[in-house]
């Protein structure tokens, strides 16, 4: 096990697997002509898990108990969270550009602003730690407690997970309102096409709307139940009982479970980006029916 960070193979192997899956999603979206922000949502998150895997696998030594740590850990950690913040902002911008907001852009602007600030705080903390840490095995490894920069980074990581869930929740709210309005206008007997990874499926239009609603609810639900919110739950559980968070995280294979949540969320996100029609396409189709 790493120092202050989980280095169990079940964690970093699934990091790499998740990275590969997300890059496949991004490539497939681009090939199918999806909106650029949808492609960036998947690609940035894939980069996040690439750098995260390096932190868990190649450089798993964090200054969690004293000033001893690896500078390379903080370098890849900075890149991991910068990429994940960019993914969250990209998903909001996909909704902003393709669907438009129901009444106001304020929640999206606040979410993107806070995500950016949290990303900058993590970056600043990682830079400070990279400059301050001493090599493992040196005299600085005295168990005197983590440096302030690492504590700052850890708390900012928790805030990022809240921003991550918020981003998917506000987009899900907008998608729900949009689907509800379009379902009223659409004839239920018409045939429709559902796009999947490598094939399309003809279904009734009402069935297509039901599938989109289910995917739209399950995507943020996966984040908040068995996705990255698990890290917040483990932190709260560990600190309330005086336990070591890294040990609890590793012993219970939390990394493996939460990676399944991220994969579920981004699979459904892929499906939504490919099947929820933009405002422009909907307006054009509605105009043809009215004529």
C-alpha positions as CSV (number, residue, x, y, z in Angstrom):
1,X,0.0,0.0,0.0
2,X,1.2,3.5,-0.8
3,X,1.8,6.2,1.7
4,X,-1.3,8.4,2.1
5,X,-2.8,7.2,-1.2
6,X,-4.3,3.9,-2.2
7,X,-1.9,1.8,-4.4
8,X,-3.8,-1.5,-4.4
9,X,-3.7,-3.0,-7.9
10,X,-7.5,-3.2,-8.0
11,X,-7.5,0.6,-7.8
12,X,-4.9,1.6,-10.4
13,X,-5.7,-1.2,-12.8
14,X,-9.3,0.1,-13.0
15,X,-7.9,3.6,-13.3
16,X,-6.2,2.6,-16.5
17,X,-9.2,0.7,-17.7
18,X,-11.5,3.6,-17.0
19,X,-9.1,5.9,-18.9
20,X,-9.2,3.6,-21.9
21,X,-13.0,3.4,-21.9
22,X,-13.4,7.1,-21.7
23,X,-11.0,7.7,-24.6
24,X,-13.1,5.2,-26.6
25,X,-16.3,7.1,-25.7
26,X,-14.6,10.4,-26.8
27,X,-13.4,8.9,-30.1
28,X,-16.8,7.4,-30.8
29,X,-18.6,10.7,-30.1
30,X,-16.3,12.5,-32.4
31,X,-16.7,9.9,-35.2
32,X,-20.5,10.2,-34.9
33,X,-20.4,13.9,-35.2
34,X,-21.4,14.8,-31.6
35,X,-21.0,18.3,-30.2
36,X,-17.3,19.2,-29.4
37,X,-18.1,19.9,-25.7
38,X,-19.5,16.3,-25.3
39,X,-16.2,14.9,-26.8
40,X,-14.2,17.1,-24.4
41,X,-16.2,15.9,-21.4
42,X,-15.1,12.3,-22.0
43,X,-11.5,13.2,-23.2
44,X,-10.7,15.4,-20.2
45,X,-12.0,12.8,-17.7
46,X,-10.0,10.2,-19.5
47,X,-6.9,12.4,-19.0
48,X,-7.9,12.8,-15.4
49,X,-7.8,9.0,-14.8
50,X,-4.6,8.6,-16.7
51,X,-2.8,11.0,-14.4
52,X,-4.7,9.7,-11.4
53,X,-3.5,6.1,-12.3
54,X,0.1,7.4,-12.3
55,X,-0.4,8.9,-8.9
56,X,-1.8,5.6,-7.5
57,X,0.6,3.3,-9.4
58,X,3.9,4.9,-10.2
59,X,4.2,7.6,-7.5
60,X,2.0,6.6,-4.5
61,X,3.7,8.6,-1.8
62,X,1.8,11.6,-0.4
63,X,2.9,13.9,2.4
64,X,0.0,12.7,4.6
65,X,1.8,12.3,7.9
66,X,4.8,14.6,7.6
67,X,6.9,16.5,5.1
68,X,8.0,13.4,3.3
69,X,6.5,12.9,-0.1
70,X,7.2,12.6,-3.8
71,X,7.2,15.7,-6.0
72,X,6.2,13.6,-8.9
73,X,3.0,12.6,-7.1
74,X,1.9,16.2,-6.7
75,X,2.8,16.9,-10.4
76,X,0.5,14.2,-11.7
77,X,-2.2,14.9,-9.0
78,X,-2.3,18.5,-10.3
79,X,-2.8,17.3,-13.9
80,X,-5.4,14.8,-12.8
81,X,-7.7,17.3,-11.0
82,X,-7.2,20.0,-13.6
83,X,-8.4,17.5,-16.3
84,X,-11.4,16.4,-14.2
85,X,-12.4,20.0,-13.5
86,X,-12.2,20.7,-17.2
87,X,-14.5,17.7,-17.8
88,X,-17.1,19.1,-15.5
89,X,-17.0,22.5,-17.1
90,X,-17.2,20.9,-20.5
91,X,-20.4,19.1,-19.6
92,X,-22.0,22.3,-18.5
93,X,-20.9,24.1,-21.6
94,X,-22.3,21.2,-23.8
95,X,-25.7,21.9,-22.2
96,X,-25.3,25.6,-22.5
97,X,-24.4,25.4,-26.2
98,X,-26.6,22.6,-27.4
99,X,-29.7,22.8,-25.2
100,X,-29.7,26.2,-23.7
101,X,-30.9,26.7,-20.1
102,X,-34.6,26.7,-19.1
103,X,-34.7,30.2,-17.5
104,X,-31.3,31.4,-16.3
105,X,-27.6,30.5,-16.8
106,X,-26.8,31.4,-13.2
107,X,-26.5,27.9,-11.8
108,X,-24.2,26.9,-14.6
109,X,-22.0,30.0,-14.3
110,X,-21.7,29.5,-10.5
111,X,-20.9,25.8,-10.9
112,X,-18.2,26.5,-13.6
113,X,-16.8,29.3,-11.5
114,X,-16.5,27.3,-8.3
115,X,-15.1,24.3,-10.2
116,X,-12.4,26.5,-11.7
117,X,-11.6,28.1,-8.3
118,X,-11.4,24.6,-6.7
119,X,-9.1,23.5,-9.5
120,X,-6.8,26.5,-9.0
121,X,-6.7,25.8,-5.2
122,X,-5.7,22.2,-5.9
123,X,-3.1,23.3,-8.4
124,X,-1.7,25.9,-6.0
125,X,-1.6,23.4,-3.1
126,X,0.1,20.8,-5.3
127,X,2.8,23.3,-6.4
128,X,3.4,24.3,-2.8
129,X,3.7,20.7,-1.7
130,X,6.0,19.9,-4.6
131,X,8.3,22.7,-3.5
132,X,8.1,21.8,0.2
133,X,8.3,18.0,0.5
134,X,11.4,16.1,1.4
135,X,12.5,12.7,0.0
136,X,11.0,9.6,1.7
137,X,13.5,8.2,4.2
138,X,15.0,11.6,5.1
139,X,15.1,13.2,8.5
140,X,11.9,15.0,7.8
141,X,9.9,11.8,8.1
142,X,9.1,12.3,11.7
143,X,5.4,11.8,11.8
144,X,4.8,15.4,12.8
145,X,1.7,15.8,10.7
146,X,0.9,16.7,7.1
147,X,1.9,20.1,5.7
148,X,-0.8,22.7,5.3
149,X,-0.6,22.4,1.5
150,X,-1.5,18.8,1.6
151,X,-4.4,19.4,4.0
152,X,-5.6,22.2,1.7
153,X,-5.4,19.9,-1.4
154,X,-7.4,17.1,0.4
155,X,-10.2,19.4,1.5
156,X,-10.3,21.0,-2.0
157,X,-10.7,17.5,-3.5
158,X,-13.8,17.0,-1.4
159,X,-15.2,20.3,-2.7
160,X,-14.4,19.2,-6.3
161,X,-16.5,16.0,-5.9
162,X,-19.5,18.2,-4.8
163,X,-19.0,20.4,-7.9
164,X,-18.8,17.3,-10.0
165,X,-22.1,16.1,-8.7
166,X,-23.6,19.6,-9.0
167,X,-22.6,19.8,-12.7
168,X,-24.3,16.6,-13.6
169,X,-27.4,17.5,-11.5
170,X,-28.0,20.8,-13.2
171,X,-27.5,19.4,-16.6
172,X,-29.9,16.5,-15.7
173,X,-32.5,19.0,-14.6
174,X,-32.3,20.9,-17.9
175,X,-32.4,17.7,-19.9
176,X,-35.5,16.5,-18.0
177,X,-37.3,19.8,-18.6
178,X,-36.4,19.7,-22.3
179,X,-37.5,16.1,-22.8
180,X,-40.7,16.8,-21.0
181,X,-41.6,19.7,-23.3
182,X,-40.6,17.8,-26.4
183,X,-42.5,14.7,-25.4
184,X,-45.7,16.8,-25.3
185,X,-45.1,17.9,-28.9
186,X,-44.0,14.6,-30.4
187,X,-46.6,12.0,-31.6
188,X,-46.1,8.8,-29.6
189,X,-46.8,6.6,-32.6
190,X,-43.9,7.8,-34.7
191,X,-40.8,5.7,-35.1
192,X,-37.5,7.0,-33.7
193,X,-33.9,5.9,-33.6
194,X,-31.8,5.3,-30.5
195,X,-28.0,5.6,-31.1
196,X,-25.7,3.2,-29.3
197,X,-22.0,2.7,-29.5
198,X,-21.7,0.9,-32.9
199,X,-25.3,0.5,-34.0
200,X,-28.7,2.2,-34.1
201,X,-32.0,0.7,-32.9
202,X,-35.4,1.7,-34.2
203,X,-38.0,2.1,-31.4
204,X,-41.3,3.9,-30.8
205,X,-40.8,7.5,-30.0
206,X,-42.4,7.1,-26.6
207,X,-39.9,4.3,-25.8
208,X,-37.0,6.6,-26.8
209,X,-38.2,9.3,-24.4
210,X,-38.4,6.8,-21.6
211,X,-34.9,5.5,-22.2
212,X,-33.6,9.0,-22.2
213,X,-35.4,9.9,-19.0
214,X,-34.0,6.8,-17.3
215,X,-30.4,7.5,-18.4
216,X,-30.7,11.1,-17.4
217,X,-31.7,10.1,-13.8
218,X,-29.2,7.3,-13.4
219,X,-26.1,9.4,-14.6
220,X,-26.0,11.8,-11.6
221,X,-27.4,9.1,-9.3
222,X,-24.4,6.9,-10.1
223,X,-22.0,9.7,-9.1
224,X,-23.8,10.3,-5.8
225,X,-24.4,6.7,-4.7
226,X,-21.5,4.4,-5.7
227,X,-19.4,7.0,-7.6
228,X,-16.9,9.6,-6.4
229,X,-19.2,10.6,-3.5
230,X,-18.1,7.4,-1.9
231,X,-14.8,9.1,-1.1
232,X,-16.7,11.8,0.8
233,X,-18.6,9.1,2.7
234,X,-15.4,7.2,3.5
235,X,-13.8,10.4,4.8
236,X,-16.7,11.2,7.0
237,X,-16.9,7.6,8.3
238,X,-13.2,7.4,9.0
239,X,-12.8,10.7,10.7
240,X,-15.8,10.2,12.9
241,X,-14.4,6.9,14.2
242,X,-10.7,7.9,14.3
243,X,-9.7,5.4,11.6
244,X,-7.1,5.8,8.9
245,X,-9.0,6.8,5.7
246,X,-6.5,5.3,3.3
247,X,-6.6,1.9,5.1
248,X,-10.5,1.9,5.1
249,X,-10.5,3.0,1.4
250,X,-8.0,0.2,0.4
251,X,-9.4,-2.6,2.6
252,X,-13.0,-2.1,1.3
253,X,-11.9,-1.8,-2.4
254,X,-13.6,1.6,-2.5
255,X,-11.6,2.6,-5.6
256,X,-12.9,-0.3,-7.6
257,X,-16.5,0.4,-6.6
258,X,-16.3,4.2,-7.3
259,X,-14.7,3.5,-10.7
260,X,-17.7,1.4,-11.6
261,X,-19.9,4.5,-10.6
262,X,-17.8,6.8,-12.8
263,X,-18.0,4.3,-15.7
264,X,-21.8,4.0,-15.3
265,X,-22.2,7.8,-15.2
266,X,-20.0,8.4,-18.3
267,X,-21.6,5.6,-20.3
268,X,-25.0,7.2,-19.7
269,X,-23.5,10.6,-20.4
270,X,-22.3,9.3,-23.8
271,X,-25.8,8.0,-24.5
272,X,-27.4,11.3,-23.6
273,X,-24.9,13.4,-25.7
274,X,-25.6,11.2,-28.7
275,X,-29.4,11.1,-28.4
276,X,-30.7,14.3,-26.8
277,X,-31.4,16.6,-29.8
278,X,-30.1,20.1,-29.8
279,X,-32.4,23.1,-29.7
280,X,-31.6,23.9,-33.3
281,X,-32.4,20.4,-34.6
282,X,-35.6,20.3,-32.6
283,X,-36.7,23.7,-33.9
284,X,-36.0,22.6,-37.4
285,X,-38.0,19.3,-37.0
286,X,-40.9,21.1,-35.4
287,X,-41.0,23.7,-38.2
288,X,-41.2,20.9,-40.8
289,X,-44.2,19.3,-38.9
290,X,-46.0,22.6,-38.7
291,X,-45.6,23.2,-42.4
